[in-house]
Amino acid sequence: MTSGAIARRYGRALFDLASEANEVAATGNGLAELACAVSGVESGVLAPGVLSAAQSQQVADALVAKVGAGSLLGRFLAVVAANGRLGELPAIHARYQQLEDEAAGRVRALVKAAAPLSDAERVALREKFETVLGRKVIETVEVDPQLLGGVTVEAAGRVYDG
């Protein structure tokens, strides 16, 4: 199974469980913290077969202790660890976040600008794309010195250039 398929499957499973428990936002916040912690680990260290079973269990126990063993996220994390998928947490979080945004009627947009945007420009851009997309927009702005001018916006699987 590919990494993307794993993230989709685990992300969907956790989202469905969190929805049933009415803990979508809290679970998403906890998962974001765990994904951040795991993404700081050297690439490949958490891949299946790299750590011994005991070492992998120690890492999992430390992460589970952070969120609480009895919590939904703690139980989920134990399953992820038992299946050797701790290294997939950032991708699982990304998929979970997509599902959470879809359920809340939000879309994330990556804005690349040739120069820093003022607060007024950011607000105007966000409002325009909320009208175009019909959803609340959460934007992330990056300055891209390779752009000659203007901005590009990547949102909902499309790229807008202007």
N, C-alpha and C positions, 0 to 999 in steps of 0.2 A: 504494500500500500504506500502511495506517495505521501510526502509530508503535507501537501495541501489537502489530500483526502483525510488524513488523520486529524488535521486541524478542523476541518469542516465537521467531521463526525463527533469529535469530542466537544467542540464549541457548541454544536447544536444540542447535544445531550445535556450539557451543563445549563444552557439557556432554557431548555424545556423544564428541567428540574427546578431552576430558580424561578421560573414563571409560575409553576405549580405552587411553590412555597411563598410566592409574593416577595421574593428577595432579589429581584433582577438587578437593581442599582447597587445594593450592598455587595452582592456576589461579583458584579463587574468591577467594583472598586478594589475588592480584595484580590481578584484575579490580576488586575493591572499591577498591583504591588508585587505579586509573585512573579509575574512575567518580567517586570523590571529587574528583580533580583536575579532571576535566571539568565536574563540577557547580559548581565554583567560578568557571567562566568565565561571563561575562555571557550571559544567555539569548539564544539566536538567533545568536550569533557563529559557532557551529560548524554551523549549518544549511547544507544544500547551497546553493551559489551565493553565499554571503556572503563567504567568503574566496576569494582567487584560488587557482588550482591550486598555485602555488608556496608560498603561505602555508599552505594546508592541508597540503601535504607537509612543511613545516617543523614544524608542530604534531605531525603523525603521527610524524615522525622523532624528535622529542624524547620522545614517549611510548614509542615502540618501544625507544629507547636505554635507557629506564628499566627495561624488563622483559627486554631482550635480543632482538636481531633473530632469532636462531635458535630461540628458545623457542616453544612452542605459542602462548602468549599474544601474543608478538611477531608471529608470522605471522598470527594472527587479527586483530590490531590493524591490520596492513598492509592486509588485505582490507577491514576496516571503513572505514578511511580512504580507500582507493581508490574505495569506493562512496559516499563522502560521508556516512557515518553516524556520525562521531565524536560528534556531539551526542546520539546514542542510547545511549551507553555506560551512563549511570545506569539506564535502563530495561532494557537488556540484562543488566546486573548483577542487577537485581531478579528477572528471570526465571530467570537462572542460579541465584541463591540459592534460589528456590522449588524448582527441580529438585534441587539439592543437598540441601535439607531433606527433600524427599520420599524421596529415595534413602536417607537416613540415618535415616528414621523420626522426623523432628522436625517441629514446627509452631511458627510464630512467633505470639505473641499480643501484642496491644496492649491494655494495661490502663490505663484512665482512672479515676483516683480523685479523690474530692472533697478529700482531704487526703493528705499524704505517707504512704506505707506503711512500717511498721517492717520490719526484716529478717525477723522471725518471720511477719508477715502475708504478705510476698512469698513466702516458702517454702511456707506453708500454701496460698496461692492457686495457686502453681505445681503443688504436689503434687495438689491437687484436680483441676485441669484435666488433668494427666497421666493421672489415673484416668478422667476423663470422656472424653477424646479418645483414650486408648490409645497416646499417643506422647509423646516427650520434648518439653517446652514450653520455648521460649526467650522470655521475656517482656521487653517494654519497657514501663516505667511512666511515665505522664505525669499530672501533677496538672492537673485541669480544674476551675477554680473555679466554673464554671457548673453543675456537678453539686450537687444538694442534699445528697447523702450517698451512701455506698457506693461501688461500682465498676461499671464496664462493662468487659467483656472481648470483644475481637474476635479470633476465632481460627478457622481452617479455614473461612472464609466465613460464619461465624455470629456474631451478637452476643448476648452473655449479659449480663443486667442484674440487679444485686442490691445 
